[in-house]
Every structure is written in C-alpha cells, then in structure tokens.
C-alpha cells in the first residue's frame, strides 16, 4: 500500500488551490493500493502573540516566510466551505518505504526539517510560480528543489517560473491537470442582469471599478460579490450572472474565470498571467492590470452583448475538455506510476 500525503496550511476561507488538492487527495484515496491524506498545519498561538507584540513595538523582521518551529498540526481543521471528505494525518511521522509527501511551494523550505534528513521521498507542488520564494532562506529553498523527486505543475506559466528560478529542475517537472466539473456549471436557466466578482482578489482594484461604475450602471443591473461561500453556492451565483469580473493577481492558473465561463458568463478583467493560456475572445476580454477606467468602459459596452453562441460554444467546449475529470485523473495516474 502506497500512502500519499499532501501538506497544507489551515485556511477557513475558500481557495481554488486547496480545492484542487482536495480533489486529488480524494481520487488517489479511491484507487486500489493507495491511501491519501492531508497534513494540516497552522501557526502556534505563541507565534501570533509574539508578532502582535513586535507590531506594537514597531519591530521589523529581516526574514520572512513560515518557520518550521512556529508550526503545529491541526487535527480537526474547520473547513466548512469545502464539500469534501478528507482524511487527516495527525503527525509528521513518515515511512520512507511506503510514504510519499507532497509539499506546496509555500512550504518547500520545510523539506530539510522532516523529509530530506529522514530520506522521505517527496515532490513540491507549485500552484503559483510567483510564490516560489516563500521564505528568505534561499539556501533551504534551493536545496528542497534540488532534492525533490518531482516538481508538480499545471500550467505553462508555472513551468516558466520554475525553470527561470531553478533550471536544473527541467527533467523533474510533471504536469497535472486541475478538473473543473462543467456538468455542475452548465445551465439552461434564464440569466439575470447580474455581474459577479470575487473581492478577495485585488480588493482595492475591485472597489475602484465599482465606484467608477456606480453612476453609469443601469438600475436594471446588479453587482454581487462572491465570498465565503461553499462550492455549490459559488456555482449557483455564477449560473445566474451574465458577466464575471476577474481581478486575478499573479497566480499559477486562476480557476474562477474558467468556472464563470463554463457557467455562461462573459469574462472581463485581468488574466493573472497564467490565464493567458485560455483567455480568448469573445468569451474572455483582457484588461491590463490597473486600467480601471478602461475596465469600467468595457463592462458598460458588454451590458447589451449580442449573441455570440457559435464562437462561445467552441471555446467552452475546449475548456470543458481540457479541464475534465478524465484528464485530471489520467495526469494523477501518470504521476503515481512515476513514484512507484
């Protein structure tokens, strides 16, 4: 029996990256001869207390990033937004013969503390190429990528970031596919005059766009933020709306714009860099980061959007196929073959 363990921070707010890890964990656990669990970690209360004191005293630290000694295992994570039954591992004890650990890029520098020294095989899962340097201890990060058996990625932009930072990883990169269950998003229901967006992404930008838009938006239209909702509620809102505003920052592969497109929305906004892989007109319209006035203008121009069903269907079908459960599962099986 092979045990696959994902390492993840405890976060109460919804996250596309965590949702993908939950999907991977569930699928692997369903396979014969495999078990899969997640090790949830969080910062100790004493760490938070010390940080609060330093902030009050105006003390600025020279180093950054999570430190191994500040962590504790969370045996009962409160993930009310996640509609998944996840196996939770309650310690950091691993068997080098039967276990394989997957670290997120933000924790890659922990590899030396409990994996490299014990010769536990591991991979680093880079979901955001711009989060590679998550600690000021560059030597530890470099060593973790050097000693990792594989580096996991799911976009060209992530690959480019990895190879720019660590060119020696060229033959270690394995491509995974994140699945977006399009059947949960397709709907024949009549759309509402509704614009949706996720305010946790570039909050200042979304606030400015809405302030500039306020005077010109017809009364028949409404704007609704999507936040702190489970997957089902998110999808229900995307099914109702006609336009989705993307405020993606630098990220590995933003899922919300794809989900919104599969739910029949016109997507307007930032690509987040990796989104350029799928950002095609007429479904997706790119706004350069920070072009607030142009963002508003584009929204108003699309309120009376004419039917573009033919071109739209082609792009939607491409997305649905590319990010299908079948492709996701095939990519995971390929990865599992490599580690055996």
Secondary structure, DSSP 4 states (H G I P E B T S, - for coil): -EEEEEEEE--SS--HHHHHHHHHHHHHHHSTTEEEEEEEEEE-HHHHHHHHHHHHHT---S--S--GGGEEE-SS---TT------B--S----TTTEEEEEEGGGGGGHIIIIITTT--EEEE-S-GGGS--SS-HHHHHHHHHH-SEEEESSHHHHHHHHHH-GGGTTTEEE------GGGT---SPPPSEEEE-TTSSHHHHHHHHHHHHTTS-TT-EEEE--S--HHHHHHHHHH-SEEEEEEEEES--HHHHHHHHTT-EEEEEEEEGGGGT--TTTEEE--TT-HHHHHHHHHHTTTPPP-HHHHHHHHHHHHHHT-HHHHHHHHHHHHHHH-
